[in-house]
Amino acid sequence: MNLITVLAIANIPVYLFCGWLVFDNKGNAGDTFVDTIAAILKMILVPRIIRVLLGDDDDEDAWGIVPILAFFFVCGGIVYGEYYLIQKYWH
């Protein structure tokens, strides 16, 4: 297994924490950390048309795709930064 894969898997708790910080505000806060993460994953993984058909789409508080893309870029930046530091100082 290469180093980037190991870093991507090892950082899953960091991604969850960053997602909780970014998406859990007073307007759409879940009762628990797990509720917030489940809502984020549902928003990312379930297409909007399916949410509309199931009656689970609240468009009033929707942020759009920009915060989700920013979240993915931050997660990628975390892995890249760690990889860069490991390659620079320990390789």
Chimera marker file (.cmm) of the C-alpha trace (Angstrom):
<marker_set name="trace">
<marker id="1" x="0.000" y="0.000" z="0.000" r="1" g="1" b="0" radius="0.5"/>
<marker id="2" x="1.429" y="3.388" z="-0.870" r="1" g="1" b="0" radius="0.5"/>
<marker id="3" x="1.791" y="6.295" z="1.525" r="1" g="1" b="0" radius="0.5"/>
<marker id="4" x="-1.028" y="8.403" z="0.064" r="1" g="1" b="0" radius="0.5"/>
<marker id="5" x="-3.534" y="5.579" z="0.525" r="1" g="1" b="0" radius="0.5"/>
<marker id="6" x="-2.429" y="5.061" z="4.124" r="1" g="1" b="0" radius="0.5"/>
<marker id="7" x="-2.724" y="8.787" z="4.840" r="1" g="1" b="0" radius="0.5"/>
<marker id="8" x="-6.159" y="8.997" z="3.204" r="1" g="1" b="0" radius="0.5"/>
<marker id="9" x="-7.468" y="6.122" z="5.329" r="1" g="1" b="0" radius="0.5"/>
<marker id="10" x="-5.751" y="7.236" z="8.540" r="1" g="1" b="0" radius="0.5"/>
<marker id="11" x="-7.253" y="10.723" z="8.224" r="1" g="1" b="0" radius="0.5"/>
<marker id="12" x="-10.907" y="9.635" z="8.174" r="1" g="1" b="0" radius="0.5"/>
<marker id="13" x="-11.478" y="10.934" z="11.736" r="1" g="1" b="0" radius="0.5"/>
<marker id="14" x="-9.919" y="14.258" z="10.704" r="1" g="1" b="0" radius="0.5"/>
<marker id="15" x="-12.273" y="14.479" z="7.695" r="1" g="1" b="0" radius="0.5"/>
<marker id="16" x="-15.257" y="13.792" z="9.922" r="1" g="1" b="0" radius="0.5"/>
<marker id="17" x="-14.147" y="16.458" z="12.375" r="1" g="1" b="0" radius="0.5"/>
<marker id="18" x="-13.615" y="19.006" z="9.566" r="1" g="1" b="0" radius="0.5"/>
<marker id="19" x="-17.049" y="18.161" z="8.154" r="1" g="1" b="0" radius="0.5"/>
<marker id="20" x="-18.591" y="18.642" z="11.558" r="1" g="1" b="0" radius="0.5"/>
<marker id="21" x="-16.888" y="22.034" z="11.934" r="1" g="1" b="0" radius="0.5"/>
<marker id="22" x="-17.915" y="23.214" z="8.474" r="1" g="1" b="0" radius="0.5"/>
<marker id="23" x="-21.468" y="21.909" z="8.171" r="1" g="1" b="0" radius="0.5"/>
<marker id="24" x="-22.784" y="21.882" z="11.750" r="1" g="1" b="0" radius="0.5"/>
<marker id="25" x="-24.011" y="25.389" z="12.404" r="1" g="1" b="0" radius="0.5"/>
<marker id="26" x="-26.907" y="26.584" z="14.522" r="1" g="1" b="0" radius="0.5"/>
<marker id="27" x="-29.308" y="26.577" z="11.560" r="1" g="1" b="0" radius="0.5"/>
<marker id="28" x="-28.851" y="22.912" z="10.626" r="1" g="1" b="0" radius="0.5"/>
<marker id="29" x="-27.183" y="21.361" z="13.648" r="1" g="1" b="0" radius="0.5"/>
<marker id="30" x="-27.799" y="17.709" z="14.299" r="1" g="1" b="0" radius="0.5"/>
<marker id="31" x="-28.478" y="16.420" z="17.772" r="1" g="1" b="0" radius="0.5"/>
<marker id="32" x="-25.170" y="14.581" z="17.852" r="1" g="1" b="0" radius="0.5"/>
<marker id="33" x="-21.901" y="14.430" z="15.958" r="1" g="1" b="0" radius="0.5"/>
<marker id="34" x="-23.062" y="11.208" z="14.272" r="1" g="1" b="0" radius="0.5"/>
<marker id="35" x="-26.318" y="12.841" z="13.089" r="1" g="1" b="0" radius="0.5"/>
<marker id="36" x="-24.363" y="15.674" z="11.498" r="1" g="1" b="0" radius="0.5"/>
<marker id="37" x="-21.969" y="13.283" z="9.725" r="1" g="1" b="0" radius="0.5"/>
<marker id="38" x="-24.890" y="11.157" z="8.505" r="1" g="1" b="0" radius="0.5"/>
<marker id="39" x="-26.596" y="14.273" z="7.099" r="1" g="1" b="0" radius="0.5"/>
<marker id="40" x="-23.390" y="15.315" z="5.310" r="1" g="1" b="0" radius="0.5"/>
<marker id="41" x="-22.916" y="11.846" z="3.802" r="1" g="1" b="0" radius="0.5"/>
<marker id="42" x="-26.564" y="11.738" z="2.721" r="1" g="1" b="0" radius="0.5"/>
<marker id="43" x="-26.225" y="15.148" z="1.096" r="1" g="1" b="0" radius="0.5"/>
<marker id="44" x="-23.089" y="14.058" z="-0.768" r="1" g="1" b="0" radius="0.5"/>
<marker id="45" x="-23.988" y="10.479" z="-1.721" r="1" g="1" b="0" radius="0.5"/>
<marker id="46" x="-27.748" y="10.534" z="-2.361" r="1" g="1" b="0" radius="0.5"/>
<marker id="47" x="-28.740" y="12.362" z="-5.559" r="1" g="1" b="0" radius="0.5"/>
<marker id="48" x="-31.140" y="15.262" z="-5.117" r="1" g="1" b="0" radius="0.5"/>
<marker id="49" x="-33.813" y="13.645" z="-7.270" r="1" g="1" b="0" radius="0.5"/>
<marker id="50" x="-33.944" y="10.658" z="-4.904" r="1" g="1" b="0" radius="0.5"/>
<marker id="51" x="-34.227" y="12.971" z="-1.885" r="1" g="1" b="0" radius="0.5"/>
<marker id="52" x="-37.073" y="14.862" z="-3.583" r="1" g="1" b="0" radius="0.5"/>
<marker id="53" x="-38.906" y="11.631" z="-4.417" r="1" g="1" b="0" radius="0.5"/>
<marker id="54" x="-38.543" y="10.461" z="-0.820" r="1" g="1" b="0" radius="0.5"/>
<marker id="55" x="-39.768" y="13.825" z="0.479" r="1" g="1" b="0" radius="0.5"/>
<marker id="56" x="-36.529" y="14.387" z="2.378" r="1" g="1" b="0" radius="0.5"/>
<marker id="57" x="-35.203" y="17.427" z="0.501" r="1" g="1" b="0" radius="0.5"/>
<marker id="58" x="-35.273" y="20.738" z="2.326" r="1" g="1" b="0" radius="0.5"/>
<marker id="59" x="-34.179" y="23.256" z="-0.279" r="1" g="1" b="0" radius="0.5"/>
<marker id="60" x="-34.541" y="26.247" z="2.037" r="1" g="1" b="0" radius="0.5"/>
<marker id="61" x="-31.357" y="25.518" z="3.993" r="1" g="1" b="0" radius="0.5"/>
<marker id="62" x="-29.400" y="24.072" z="1.068" r="1" g="1" b="0" radius="0.5"/>
<marker id="63" x="-25.920" y="25.495" z="0.653" r="1" g="1" b="0" radius="0.5"/>
<marker id="64" x="-25.264" y="24.163" z="-2.810" r="1" g="1" b="0" radius="0.5"/>
<marker id="65" x="-22.226" y="22.389" z="-4.150" r="1" g="1" b="0" radius="0.5"/>
<marker id="66" x="-19.560" y="25.015" z="-3.309" r="1" g="1" b="0" radius="0.5"/>
<marker id="67" x="-19.122" y="24.127" z="0.394" r="1" g="1" b="0" radius="0.5"/>
<marker id="68" x="-19.045" y="20.438" z="-0.463" r="1" g="1" b="0" radius="0.5"/>
<marker id="69" x="-16.340" y="20.976" z="-3.072" r="1" g="1" b="0" radius="0.5"/>
<marker id="70" x="-14.411" y="23.168" z="-0.635" r="1" g="1" b="0" radius="0.5"/>
<marker id="71" x="-14.658" y="20.374" z="1.937" r="1" g="1" b="0" radius="0.5"/>
<marker id="72" x="-13.213" y="17.862" z="-0.549" r="1" g="1" b="0" radius="0.5"/>
<marker id="73" x="-10.385" y="20.257" z="-1.445" r="1" g="1" b="0" radius="0.5"/>
<marker id="74" x="-9.579" y="20.734" z="2.246" r="1" g="1" b="0" radius="0.5"/>
<marker id="75" x="-9.493" y="16.955" z="2.774" r="1" g="1" b="0" radius="0.5"/>
<marker id="76" x="-7.207" y="16.563" z="-0.241" r="1" g="1" b="0" radius="0.5"/>
<marker id="77" x="-5.035" y="19.405" z="1.012" r="1" g="1" b="0" radius="0.5"/>
<marker id="78" x="-4.648" y="17.709" z="4.374" r="1" g="1" b="0" radius="0.5"/>
<marker id="79" x="-3.420" y="14.502" z="2.740" r="1" g="1" b="0" radius="0.5"/>
<marker id="80" x="-1.133" y="16.376" z="0.340" r="1" g="1" b="0" radius="0.5"/>
<marker id="81" x="0.326" y="18.477" z="3.168" r="1" g="1" b="0" radius="0.5"/>
<marker id="82" x="1.060" y="15.437" z="5.288" r="1" g="1" b="0" radius="0.5"/>
<marker id="83" x="2.563" y="13.615" z="2.296" r="1" g="1" b="0" radius="0.5"/>
<marker id="84" x="4.752" y="16.620" z="1.489" r="1" g="1" b="0" radius="0.5"/>
<marker id="85" x="5.998" y="16.909" z="5.071" r="1" g="1" b="0" radius="0.5"/>
<marker id="86" x="6.760" y="13.197" z="5.305" r="1" g="1" b="0" radius="0.5"/>
<marker id="87" x="8.629" y="13.238" z="2.008" r="1" g="1" b="0" radius="0.5"/>
<marker id="88" x="10.576" y="16.359" z="2.954" r="1" g="1" b="0" radius="0.5"/>
<marker id="89" x="11.603" y="15.466" z="6.499" r="1" g="1" b="0" radius="0.5"/>
<marker id="90" x="11.564" y="11.668" z="6.768" r="1" g="1" b="0" radius="0.5"/>
<marker id="91" x="12.431" y="10.390" z="3.336" r="1" g="1" b="0" radius="0.5"/>
<link id1="1" id2="2" r="1" g="1" b="0" radius="0.2"/>
<link id1="2" id2="3" r="1" g="1" b="0" radius="0.2"/>
<link id1="3" id2="4" r="1" g="1" b="0" radius="0.2"/>
<link id1="4" id2="5" r="1" g="1" b="0" radius="0.2"/>
<link id1="5" id2="6" r="1" g="1" b="0" radius="0.2"/>
<link id1="6" id2="7" r="1" g="1" b="0" radius="0.2"/>
<link id1="7" id2="8" r="1" g="1" b="0" radius="0.2"/>
<link id1="8" id2="9" r="1" g="1" b="0" radius="0.2"/>
<link id1="9" id2="10" r="1" g="1" b="0" radius="0.2"/>
<link id1="10" id2="11" r="1" g="1" b="0" radius="0.2"/>
<link id1="11" id2="12" r="1" g="1" b="0" radius="0.2"/>
<link id1="12" id2="13" r="1" g="1" b="0" radius="0.2"/>
<link id1="13" id2="14" r="1" g="1" b="0" radius="0.2"/>
<link id1="14" id2="15" r="1" g="1" b="0" radius="0.2"/>
<link id1="15" id2="16" r="1" g="1" b="0" radius="0.2"/>
<link id1="16" id2="17" r="1" g="1" b="0" radius="0.2"/>
<link id1="17" id2="18" r="1" g="1" b="0" radius="0.2"/>
<link id1="18" id2="19" r="1" g="1" b="0" radius="0.2"/>
<link id1="19" id2="20" r="1" g="1" b="0" radius="0.2"/>
<link id1="20" id2="21" r="1" g="1" b="0" radius="0.2"/>
<link id1="21" id2="22" r="1" g="1" b="0" radius="0.2"/>
<link id1="22" id2="23" r="1" g="1" b="0" radius="0.2"/>
<link id1="23" id2="24" r="1" g="1" b="0" radius="0.2"/>
<link id1="24" id2="25" r="1" g="1" b="0" radius="0.2"/>
<link id1="25" id2="26" r="1" g="1" b="0" radius="0.2"/>
<link id1="26" id2="27" r="1" g="1" b="0" radius="0.2"/>
<link id1="27" id2="28" r="1" g="1" b="0" radius="0.2"/>
<link id1="28" id2="29" r="1" g="1" b="0" radius="0.2"/>
<link id1="29" id2="30" r="1" g="1" b="0" radius="0.2"/>
<link id1="30" id2="31" r="1" g="1" b="0" radius="0.2"/>
<link id1="31" id2="32" r="1" g="1" b="0" radius="0.2"/>
<link id1="32" id2="33" r="1" g="1" b="0" radius="0.2"/>
<link id1="33" id2="34" r="1" g="1" b="0" radius="0.2"/>
<link id1="34" id2="35" r="1" g="1" b="0" radius="0.2"/>
<link id1="35" id2="36" r="1" g="1" b="0" radius="0.2"/>
<link id1="36" id2="37" r="1" g="1" b="0" radius="0.2"/>
<link id1="37" id2="38" r="1" g="1" b="0" radius="0.2"/>
<link id1="38" id2="39" r="1" g="1" b="0" radius="0.2"/>
<link id1="39" id2="40" r="1" g="1" b="0" radius="0.2"/>
<link id1="40" id2="41" r="1" g="1" b="0" radius="0.2"/>
<link id1="41" id2="42" r="1" g="1" b="0" radius="0.2"/>
<link id1="42" id2="43" r="1" g="1" b="0" radius="0.2"/>
<link id1="43" id2="44" r="1" g="1" b="0" radius="0.2"/>
<link id1="44" id2="45" r="1" g="1" b="0" radius="0.2"/>
<link id1="45" id2="46" r="1" g="1" b="0" radius="0.2"/>
<link id1="46" id2="47" r="1" g="1" b="0" radius="0.2"/>
<link id1="47" id2="48" r="1" g="1" b="0" radius="0.2"/>
<link id1="48" id2="49" r="1" g="1" b="0" radius="0.2"/>
<link id1="49" id2="50" r="1" g="1" b="0" radius="0.2"/>
<link id1="50" id2="51" r="1" g="1" b="0" radius="0.2"/>
<link id1="51" id2="52" r="1" g="1" b="0" radius="0.2"/>
<link id1="52" id2="53" r="1" g="1" b="0" radius="0.2"/>
<link id1="53" id2="54" r="1" g="1" b="0" radius="0.2"/>
<link id1="54" id2="55" r="1" g="1" b="0" radius="0.2"/>
<link id1="55" id2="56" r="1" g="1" b="0" radius="0.2"/>
<link id1="56" id2="57" r="1" g="1" b="0" radius="0.2"/>
<link id1="57" id2="58" r="1" g="1" b="0" radius="0.2"/>
<link id1="58" id2="59" r="1" g="1" b="0" radius="0.2"/>
<link id1="59" id2="60" r="1" g="1" b="0" radius="0.2"/>
<link id1="60" id2="61" r="1" g="1" b="0" radius="0.2"/>
<link id1="61" id2="62" r="1" g="1" b="0" radius="0.2"/>
<link id1="62" id2="63" r="1" g="1" b="0" radius="0.2"/>
<link id1="63" id2="64" r="1" g="1" b="0" radius="0.2"/>
<link id1="64" id2="65" r="1" g="1" b="0" radius="0.2"/>
<link id1="65" id2="66" r="1" g="1" b="0" radius="0.2"/>
<link id1="66" id2="67" r="1" g="1" b="0" radius="0.2"/>
<link id1="67" id2="68" r="1" g="1" b="0" radius="0.2"/>
<link id1="68" id2="69" r="1" g="1" b="0" radius="0.2"/>
<link id1="69" id2="70" r="1" g="1" b="0" radius="0.2"/>
<link id1="70" id2="71" r="1" g="1" b="0" radius="0.2"/>
<link id1="71" id2="72" r="1" g="1" b="0" radius="0.2"/>
<link id1="72" id2="73" r="1" g="1" b="0" radius="0.2"/>
<link id1="73" id2="74" r="1" g="1" b="0" radius="0.2"/>
<link id1="74" id2="75" r="1" g="1" b="0" radius="0.2"/>
<link id1="75" id2="76" r="1" g="1" b="0" radius="0.2"/>
<link id1="76" id2="77" r="1" g="1" b="0" radius="0.2"/>
<link id1="77" id2="78" r="1" g="1" b="0" radius="0.2"/>
<link id1="78" id2="79" r="1" g="1" b="0" radius="0.2"/>
<link id1="79" id2="80" r="1" g="1" b="0" radius="0.2"/>
<link id1="80" id2="81" r="1" g="1" b="0" radius="0.2"/>
<link id1="81" id2="82" r="1" g="1" b="0" radius="0.2"/>
<link id1="82" id2="83" r="1" g="1" b="0" radius="0.2"/>
<link id1="83" id2="84" r="1" g="1" b="0" radius="0.2"/>
<link id1="84" id2="85" r="1" g="1" b="0" radius="0.2"/>
<link id1="85" id2="86" r="1" g="1" b="0" radius="0.2"/>
<link id1="86" id2="87" r="1" g="1" b="0" radius="0.2"/>
<link id1="87" id2="88" r="1" g="1" b="0" radius="0.2"/>
<link id1="88" id2="89" r="1" g="1" b="0" radius="0.2"/>
<link id1="89" id2="90" r="1" g="1" b="0" radius="0.2"/>
<link id1="90" id2="91" r="1" g="1" b="0" radius="0.2"/>
</marker_set>
